[in-house]
C-alpha cells in the first residue's frame, strides 16, 4: 500500500487535485507511530522533526498537526509526504468550527484515515495534551508524552491545558522531558519519566566553523556581530536587546527567525538591530558563520522557567562563544564551561559579550573546549536512548 499526496481526504472519500507528490510506502508489517503535535512540521526545524525523521526508520510515521480553517463547508484531511518517510496530516475544518464540533470532526477524519490504512499496531506520541480531545479513544500498545516545554506557561495557552495534561500523565506509559528542570517538575507526577535535554546535529552546524559566503541580507552588516536565531516571541527580553544595542551602537545585533504571538510594533528599533526573518534550517550555519558571538537574550519569566534551548549546543557546534541570560538549564549545563557566559542585565550582558569577543579571537581553543562538552549530545544518541526506554515500557 502507498500514501499518495498531497491529496484531500474527506470523511469517507478521497479526491486528488492536481499532480501527485512522490508516494511514501506504507508497510503493513511495521507498527505505526502517530505523533500529535502543536507545532507545524514546516515551521521551525526542531526537536519533533529531528526525532520523527529518525523514528520513521522503524515505523510508519504520521505527524498530525493542529487544524487549519477553510472556507469550504466540509471538513477534509490534507496528507503531505515529507522527506524521510514522514507523512504530515493537516485537518482542514470549516471556518469558525471550534469546541466539541472541532474535536468530533478531527476524530472522524483521523479514524477514517487510520481505517483506510488498516492500522492495527499503533504507538501514540503526544507533544500536546490538547490532542486528547479527539484522540483519547485510540487504542495503542504504547503512549509516549514528550513534554518539550511547559506549554501552560506560554502566551495564549488554552485554559484546559493543565487539566488535559493531568489526564495525559495518567494515560502515558512513558514521559520524556525537554530538560532537567522540566523533568524535576514532572517526575513527581509520573513514575516513568526521563530527562532528554536539547541535542544537536554536530556535523550540520560544524559547517559554521569554516569560512562561508555571507548571506546576502547579512553581508553588508558591520562587525562585531551578535547573532540569535529562533522564534521571536514572549520568551525574548526585548528591553534587554534594546538596552544592549543602545549601550554599544558599534555592535550589530542580528535576529533571525519568525515573529510569533507578539506585535511586531513592540520590537525595539535601532540602526544596529537587524531582523532578517525566518530562514530554512539548512541555511542557519551560513548565518552563524558570520557572527562573532551567539546570544540567547531570553526573558526571565514563566515561559522560560523550564526551557532547555536547543540552540545552545548548536551555537557551540558552530564554534561560537555564547552569552545567555541565566536560564536555569543553561546555567546548570554550561555555566561553568567558560563557553557560555551568563549575564542577568544589560551591563552584565555587555561585559560578558566583550569577554566572549576575546574568546572568539582564539577559535581553536574555543572549538576544542566545545567539542569536549558536546560529547554524546547528538540526536542519534537521544533517539537510540528513547528507543531503549520505549522497548522497556512495552
VEXDREN-2710 file (C-alpha; in Angstrom, 1 decimal):
% VEXDREN-2710
k/r/px/py/pz
1/UNK/0.0/0.0/0.0
2/UNK/1.2/3.5/-0.6
3/UNK/0.3/7.0/0.5
4/UNK/-0.3/9.3/-2.5
5/UNK/-0.1/13.0/-1.7
6/UNK/-0.8/15.7/-1.4
7/UNK/-4.5/14.8/-1.7
8/UNK/-7.6/15.7/0.2
9/UNK/-9.2/13.1/2.4
10/UNK/-12.9/13.8/3.2
11/UNK/-14.8/11.8/5.7
12/UNK/-15.5/8.7/3.7
13/UNK/-13.8/9.6/0.4
14/UNK/-10.6/10.8/-1.3
15/UNK/-10.0/13.1/-4.1
16/UNK/-6.7/14.2/-5.7
17/UNK/-6.5/17.7/-7.1
18/UNK/-3.5/18.4/-9.3
19/UNK/-0.3/16.4/-9.7
20/UNK/0.6/13.9/-7.0
21/UNK/3.8/14.2/-5.0
22/UNK/6.1/11.2/-4.7
23/UNK/4.5/8.3/-2.8
24/UNK/5.6/7.1/0.6
25/UNK/5.4/3.3/1.1
26/UNK/3.2/2.1/4.0
27/UNK/4.5/-1.2/5.3
28/UNK/1.7/-3.1/6.9
29/UNK/4.2/-5.3/8.8
30/UNK/5.6/-2.3/10.7
31/UNK/3.9/-0.5/13.6
32/UNK/2.5/3.0/13.0
33/UNK/3.7/5.9/15.2
34/UNK/1.1/8.7/15.3
35/UNK/2.7/12.0/16.5
36/UNK/0.2/14.6/17.8
37/UNK/1.8/18.0/17.7
38/UNK/1.0/21.6/18.4
39/UNK/4.0/22.6/16.2
40/UNK/3.8/22.6/12.4
41/UNK/6.2/20.4/10.6
42/UNK/7.3/23.2/8.2
43/UNK/7.6/26.0/10.9
44/UNK/10.9/25.7/12.7
45/UNK/13.0/22.6/12.4
46/UNK/13.5/21.4/16.0
47/UNK/13.0/18.5/18.4
48/UNK/9.9/16.9/16.8
49/UNK/11.5/17.0/13.3
50/UNK/14.8/15.6/14.5
51/UNK/13.2/12.7/16.3
52/UNK/10.4/11.9/14.0
53/UNK/12.6/11.6/10.9
54/UNK/14.7/9.1/12.9
55/UNK/11.6/7.1/14.2
56/UNK/10.4/6.9/10.6
57/UNK/13.2/4.4/10.0
58/UNK/11.3/1.9/12.2
59/UNK/7.7/3.0/12.0
60/UNK/5.1/4.2/9.5
61/UNK/5.2/7.8/10.8
62/UNK/2.1/10.0/10.8
63/UNK/2.6/13.6/12.1
64/UNK/-0.8/15.2/12.9
65/UNK/-0.9/19.0/13.1
66/UNK/-3.5/21.2/14.6
67/UNK/-6.4/22.1/12.3
68/UNK/-6.5/24.9/9.8
69/UNK/-9.6/26.8/9.0
70/UNK/-11.0/26.5/5.4
71/UNK/-13.8/28.3/3.6
72/UNK/-15.2/25.0/2.5
73/UNK/-18.3/23.7/4.2
74/UNK/-17.0/20.2/4.6
75/UNK/-14.0/19.0/6.7
76/UNK/-11.1/17.3/5.0
77/UNK/-7.7/15.9/5.7
78/UNK/-4.7/17.1/3.9
79/UNK/-2.0/14.4/3.6
80/UNK/1.5/15.6/2.7
81/UNK/4.6/13.4/2.3
82/UNK/7.8/14.9/3.7
83/UNK/11.5/13.8/3.4
84/UNK/12.5/10.7/5.4
85/UNK/9.2/8.9/5.2
86/UNK/7.2/11.2/7.4
87/UNK/3.5/11.8/6.4
88/UNK/2.1/15.1/7.6
89/UNK/-1.7/15.2/8.3
90/UNK/-3.5/18.6/8.5
91/UNK/-7.2/18.7/9.4
92/UNK/-9.0/21.4/7.3
93/UNK/-12.1/22.4/9.2
94/UNK/-14.9/24.8/8.2
95/UNK/-14.2/28.4/9.4
96/UNK/-15.4/29.2/13.0
97/UNK/-15.6/25.5/13.8
98/UNK/-14.4/25.1/17.4
99/UNK/-15.0/23.3/20.7
100/UNK/-16.7/19.9/20.6
101/UNK/-17.7/20.1/16.9
102/UNK/-14.0/20.6/16.0
103/UNK/-12.9/17.7/18.2
104/UNK/-15.6/15.5/16.6
105/UNK/-14.5/16.3/13.1
106/UNK/-10.9/15.7/13.8
107/UNK/-11.7/12.4/15.4
108/UNK/-13.7/11.3/12.4
109/UNK/-11.0/12.4/9.9
110/UNK/-8.3/10.6/11.9
111/UNK/-10.3/7.5/12.4
112/UNK/-11.3/7.3/8.8
113/UNK/-7.6/7.6/7.7
114/UNK/-6.4/5.0/10.2
115/UNK/-9.1/2.6/9.0
116/UNK/-8.2/3.3/5.4
117/UNK/-4.6/2.4/6.2
118/UNK/-5.8/-0.6/8.2
119/UNK/-3.6/0.4/11.1
120/UNK/-3.8/-2.2/13.9
121/UNK/-0.5/-1.7/15.7
122/UNK/-0.3/1.8/17.0
123/UNK/2.0/3.9/19.1
124/UNK/0.9/7.3/20.2
125/UNK/3.4/10.1/20.7
126/UNK/1.9/13.3/22.2
127/UNK/3.5/16.8/22.1
128/UNK/0.3/18.5/23.1
129/UNK/-2.1/17.2/25.8
130/UNK/-4.9/19.1/24.0
131/UNK/-4.9/16.3/21.3
132/UNK/-6.7/14.1/23.9
133/UNK/-9.9/15.9/22.9
134/UNK/-10.0/13.8/19.7
135/UNK/-7.5/11.0/20.3
136/UNK/-8.4/9.7/23.8
137/UNK/-10.4/6.8/22.4
138/UNK/-7.5/5.4/20.3
139/UNK/-6.0/2.1/21.5
140/UNK/-2.3/2.0/21.4
141/UNK/0.2/-0.5/22.7
142/UNK/2.4/2.4/23.9
143/UNK/1.7/6.0/24.7
144/UNK/4.5/8.5/25.0
145/UNK/4.3/12.1/26.2
146/UNK/7.3/14.1/25.1
147/UNK/7.0/17.2/27.2
148/UNK/9.4/19.5/25.4
149/UNK/8.1/22.7/27.0
150/UNK/5.8/23.8/29.9
151/UNK/3.1/24.8/27.4
152/UNK/0.7/26.1/30.1
153/UNK/3.1/29.0/30.8
154/UNK/3.1/30.2/27.1
155/UNK/1.1/33.2/26.0
156/UNK/-2.3/32.2/24.7
157/UNK/-2.3/28.7/26.2
158/UNK/-5.7/27.1/26.3
159/UNK/-7.4/27.2/29.7
160/UNK/-8.0/23.5/29.6
161/UNK/-4.3/22.6/29.1
162/UNK/-3.4/21.9/32.7
163/UNK/-6.3/19.5/33.2
164/UNK/-5.6/17.8/29.8
165/UNK/-2.0/17.3/30.9
166/UNK/-3.1/15.7/34.1
167/UNK/-5.2/13.3/32.1
168/UNK/-2.3/12.5/29.7
169/UNK/0.1/11.9/32.6
170/UNK/-2.4/9.2/33.8
171/UNK/-2.6/7.6/30.4
172/UNK/1.0/7.8/29.3
173/UNK/3.3/4.7/29.7
174/UNK/6.4/6.9/29.3
175/UNK/7.2/10.6/29.8
176/UNK/10.2/12.4/28.2
177/UNK/11.1/15.9/29.1
178/UNK/13.0/18.6/27.1
179/UNK/15.3/19.4/30.0
180/UNK/16.3/18.7/33.6
181/UNK/14.2/21.4/35.2
182/UNK/11.1/20.2/33.4
183/UNK/12.0/16.6/34.5
184/UNK/12.1/17.7/38.1
185/UNK/8.6/19.2/37.7
186/UNK/7.1/16.1/36.0
187/UNK/8.9/13.2/37.7
188/UNK/6.7/13.5/40.8
189/UNK/3.7/13.2/38.6
190/UNK/4.8/10.1/36.7
191/UNK/6.8/7.1/37.8
192/UNK/8.4/6.5/34.3
193/UNK/9.7/10.0/33.4
194/UNK/13.1/10.6/31.9
195/UNK/15.0/13.8/31.0
196/UNK/16.2/14.3/27.4
197/UNK/17.6/17.8/27.1
198/UNK/18.5/19.5/23.9
199/UNK/20.6/17.6/21.4
200/UNK/22.5/18.8/18.3
201/UNK/23.3/17.8/14.8
202/UNK/27.0/18.5/15.2
203/UNK/28.0/17.9/11.6
204/UNK/25.3/20.3/10.3
205/UNK/26.3/23.2/12.5
206/UNK/30.1/22.5/12.4
207/UNK/30.0/23.9/8.9
208/UNK/29.9/27.3/10.5
209/UNK/33.5/26.8/11.7
210/UNK/34.7/27.2/8.1
211/UNK/34.5/30.3/6.1
212/UNK/31.3/30.6/4.1
213/UNK/29.8/33.1/1.8
214/UNK/27.8/35.6/3.9
215/UNK/24.1/35.5/3.2
216/UNK/23.1/38.5/1.1
217/UNK/20.9/40.1/3.8
218/UNK/23.8/39.9/6.3
219/UNK/26.8/40.6/4.2
220/UNK/26.7/44.3/4.4
221/UNK/26.4/44.5/8.2
222/UNK/29.4/45.7/10.1
223/UNK/31.2/44.0/13.0
224/UNK/31.3/42.8/15.6
225/UNK/28.1/40.9/15.1
226/UNK/25.9/39.4/17.9
227/UNK/23.5/36.8/16.5
228/UNK/20.4/35.0/17.5
229/UNK/18.2/32.6/15.6
230/UNK/14.9/31.1/16.8
231/UNK/11.3/32.1/17.3
232/UNK/11.0/35.7/18.3
233/UNK/8.2/35.7/20.9
234/UNK/7.4/36.4/24.5
235/UNK/10.4/34.4/25.6
236/UNK/12.8/37.1/24.4
237/UNK/13.8/40.0/26.6
238/UNK/13.1/42.8/24.1
239/UNK/14.1/45.5/26.6
240/UNK/17.5/43.8/27.1
241/UNK/18.1/43.7/23.4
242/UNK/17.2/47.4/23.1
243/UNK/19.5/48.3/26.0
244/UNK/22.5/46.4/24.7
245/UNK/22.1/48.0/21.3
246/UNK/21.9/51.4/22.9
247/UNK/24.9/50.8/25.1
248/UNK/27.0/49.6/22.2
249/UNK/25.9/51.2/19.0
250/UNK/29.0/49.9/17.2
251/UNK/27.8/46.3/17.7
252/UNK/25.4/44.8/15.2
253/UNK/22.6/42.7/16.7
254/UNK/21.3/40.1/14.1
255/UNK/17.9/38.4/14.9
256/UNK/17.0/35.5/12.6
257/UNK/13.5/34.0/13.0
258/UNK/9.8/34.4/12.7
259/UNK/7.9/36.9/14.9
260/UNK/5.1/35.0/16.7
261/UNK/2.5/35.9/19.3
262/UNK/3.8/39.4/19.8
263/UNK/3.1/42.6/17.9
264/UNK/5.9/43.5/15.5
265/UNK/5.4/47.1/16.6
266/UNK/6.7/46.1/20.1
267/UNK/10.1/45.1/18.7
268/UNK/13.0/47.5/19.5
269/UNK/14.1/49.5/16.5
270/UNK/17.6/50.9/16.2
271/UNK/20.1/51.2/13.4
272/UNK/22.2/48.4/14.8
273/UNK/19.3/45.9/15.3
274/UNK/18.5/43.8/12.3
275/UNK/15.5/41.5/11.9
276/UNK/16.2/39.1/9.0
277/UNK/13.1/36.9/9.2
278/UNK/12.7/33.2/9.2
279/UNK/15.3/31.1/7.5
280/UNK/15.4/27.4/6.5
281/UNK/17.3/25.0/8.8
282/UNK/19.8/24.3/6.0
283/UNK/20.8/28.0/5.9
284/UNK/21.4/28.5/9.6
285/UNK/25.1/27.5/9.6
286/UNK/25.8/30.2/7.0
287/UNK/24.3/32.9/9.2
288/UNK/26.1/31.5/12.3
289/UNK/29.4/31.5/10.5
290/UNK/29.1/35.3/10.0
291/UNK/28.6/36.1/13.7
292/UNK/31.3/36.8/16.3
293/UNK/29.2/35.9/19.3
294/UNK/25.9/34.0/19.5
295/UNK/23.4/35.3/22.0
296/UNK/20.4/34.0/24.0
297/UNK/18.7/37.1/25.4
298/UNK/15.8/35.2/27.0
299/UNK/13.4/36.9/29.4
300/UNK/13.3/35.5/32.9
301/UNK/9.6/34.7/33.1
302/UNK/7.2/31.8/33.4
303/UNK/7.5/30.9/29.7
304/UNK/11.3/30.4/30.1
305/UNK/11.4/28.8/33.5
306/UNK/11.8/25.3/32.2
307/UNK/13.3/25.8/28.8
308/UNK/16.5/24.0/27.6
309/UNK/17.4/25.8/24.4
310/UNK/18.4/23.6/21.5
311/UNK/20.4/26.5/20.1
312/UNK/23.0/26.3/23.0
313/UNK/24.8/23.2/21.7
314/UNK/24.1/24.3/18.1
315/UNK/26.0/27.5/18.6
316/UNK/28.9/25.6/20.3
317/UNK/29.0/23.1/17.5
318/UNK/29.3/26.1/15.1
319/UNK/32.4/27.2/17.1
320/UNK/30.9/30.4/18.5
321/UNK/31.1/31.7/22.1
322/UNK/27.7/32.2/23.7
323/UNK/26.2/34.8/26.0
324/UNK/23.0/34.0/27.7
325/UNK/20.7/35.3/30.4
326/UNK/20.5/33.0/33.5
327/UNK/18.1/30.3/32.2
328/UNK/18.3/27.6/34.8
329/UNK/19.1/24.7/32.5
330/UNK/21.7/26.7/30.6
331/UNK/23.5/27.7/33.9
332/UNK/23.4/24.2/35.2
333/UNK/24.7/22.6/32.0
334/UNK/27.1/25.2/30.6
335/UNK/27.6/28.0/33.2
336/UNK/30.9/26.6/34.4
337/UNK/32.2/25.8/30.9
338/UNK/33.7/29.2/30.1
339/UNK/32.0/28.8/26.7
340/UNK/28.6/30.2/27.7
341/UNK/28.8/33.4/29.7
342/UNK/25.8/34.3/31.9
343/UNK/24.5/37.8/32.3
344/UNK/21.5/39.0/34.2
345/UNK/21.1/42.6/32.9
346/UNK/22.3/44.8/30.1
347/UNK/25.5/45.9/31.8
348/UNK/26.5/42.3/32.5
349/UNK/25.5/41.3/29.0
350/UNK/27.8/43.9/27.5
351/UNK/30.7/42.9/29.8
352/UNK/30.1/39.2/29.0
353/UNK/30.0/39.9/25.3
354/UNK/33.3/41.8/25.5
355/UNK/34.8/38.7/27.1
356/UNK/33.2/36.4/24.5
357/UNK/34.7/38.5/21.8
358/UNK/38.1/37.9/23.3
359/UNK/37.4/34.2/23.3
360/UNK/36.4/34.4/19.7
361/UNK/39.9/35.6/18.9
362/UNK/41.2/32.1/19.8
363/UNK/38.9/29.9/17.8
364/UNK/41.0/26.7/18.0
365/UNK/41.0/26.7/21.8
366/UNK/37.3/27.6/21.8
367/UNK/36.3/24.7/19.5
368/UNK/38.4/22.2/21.4
369/UNK/36.6/23.1/24.6
370/UNK/33.2/23.0/22.8
371/UNK/33.9/19.5/21.4
372/UNK/34.7/18.2/24.9
373/UNK/31.3/19.4/26.1
374/UNK/29.2/18.2/23.1
375/UNK/30.2/14.6/23.5
376/UNK/27.2/12.3/23.0
377/UNK/24.7/15.2/22.6
378/UNK/23.7/14.0/19.1
379/UNK/20.1/13.5/18.1
380/UNK/21.1/10.0/17.0
381/UNK/22.2/9.2/20.6
382/UNK/19.0/10.7/22.0
383/UNK/16.8/8.7/19.6
384/UNK/18.6/5.5/20.5
385/UNK/18.2/6.1/24.2
386/UNK/14.5/6.9/23.7
387/UNK/14.0/3.7/21.7
388/UNK/15.5/1.7/24.6
389/UNK/13.1/3.3/27.1
390/UNK/10.2/2.5/24.8
391/UNK/11.3/-1.1/24.4
392/UNK/11.4/-1.5/28.2
393/UNK/8.0/0.1/28.6
394/UNK/6.3/-2.3/26.1
END
